[in-house]
Amino acid sequence: TRPGVDQIAQGLGGLMSITGLPGQGPVRVGIPIADLTSGLLLAQAILLALYQRETTGRGQWVHTSLLEAQIFMLDFQAARWLISGEVATQAGNDHPTSVPTGVFPTKDGQINIAAAGTGLWKRLCTAIGATELLSIPEFATTQLRSQNRKVLNARLADITRDKPSAYWIKTLNEAGIPCGAINTIDQTFAEPQVQHLGIARPVNHPQLGDIR
């Protein structure tokens, strides 16, 4: 319906304003996020309503909204505005507030690294053999690392691009630093854990034949 279309546009407007590279302009999310999140929230509401009916014997109306779902998905970005009046902008592949957290180049691609907080920052510098970064005043605190994000990311990128992604993922995992590969769709379904979980299952379709 038309109200639904308007709700999607309004909700995605907020999400698009914080998605993409700084200065790039609004970028849409790569999945139908309004439909998916509002559907998930509706499913939760139905379960709660059924539970209440079992408990009290009374039913209730269940409501969901595309617009409300999208504002819910703004999460801490919305809180930044409501609490401190800070209007979030595009941060690209970097986390808006946690540094260093983002995409870093490797010898054969890119990986995600999330080393927010002093403890993880120290472990990261040790794991990549760059303990000298710990003595740089501009990187001494979380706030300073955020203020000097570009310089810090450039220093880290100079190190990570020297070795392949698999090396860094193994090294950082062993050091307890959150990280991960950036997979294409086919690589995602080729992951051993994805196959172990049986997320893609064989199905026989009357027109398409055997598919997953």
Secondary structure as UniProt FT lines:
FT   HELIX           2..16
FT   TURN            17..18
FT   TURN            22..23
FT   HELIX           33..56
FT   HELIX           66..84
FT   TURN            92..93
FT   STRAND          101..106
FT   TURN            107..108
FT   STRAND          109..114
FT   HELIX           118..127
FT   TURN            128..129
FT   HELIX           131..135
FT   HELIX           137..139
FT   HELIX           142..147
FT   HELIX           149..160
FT   TURN            161..162
FT   HELIX           165..174
FT   TURN            175..176
FT   STRAND          179..181
FT   HELIX           185..190
FT   HELIX           192..197
FT   STRAND          203..205
FT   TURN            206..208
FT   STRAND          209..211
//
